[in-house]
Amino acid sequence: MAALAWLLIPLVAAIAAGLWGSWANRTRRIRSDGPELDGYARFREAMERTTSGT
């Protein structure tokens, strides 16, 4: 019986990980990369504007 318990632990962990992964990824289909890419473009523009002191 103890061996069965040790085999069930990874199975339950895998099922829990699958459920958590699908729950965590639920909003990624709706949201695009637009805000992140806009922020990166602003960052690059700011870095290009700065002058080096050396």
Secondary structure in CASP SS format (residue, H / E / C, confidence):
PFRMAT SS
TARGET T0000
AUTHOR 0000-0000-0000
METHOD secondary structure of the structure
MODEL  1
M C 1.00
A H 1.00
A H 1.00
L H 1.00
A H 1.00
W H 1.00
L H 1.00
L H 1.00
I H 1.00
P H 1.00
L H 1.00
V H 1.00
A H 1.00
A H 1.00
I H 1.00
A H 1.00
A H 1.00
G H 1.00
L H 1.00
W H 1.00
G H 1.00
S H 1.00
W H 1.00
A H 1.00
N C 1.00
R C 1.00
T C 1.00
R C 1.00
R C 1.00
I C 1.00
R C 1.00
S C 1.00
D C 1.00
G H 1.00
P H 1.00
E H 1.00
L H 1.00
D H 1.00
G H 1.00
Y H 1.00
A H 1.00
R H 1.00
F H 1.00
R H 1.00
E H 1.00
A H 1.00
M H 1.00
E H 1.00
R H 1.00
T C 1.00
T C 1.00
S C 1.00
G C 1.00
T C 1.00
END
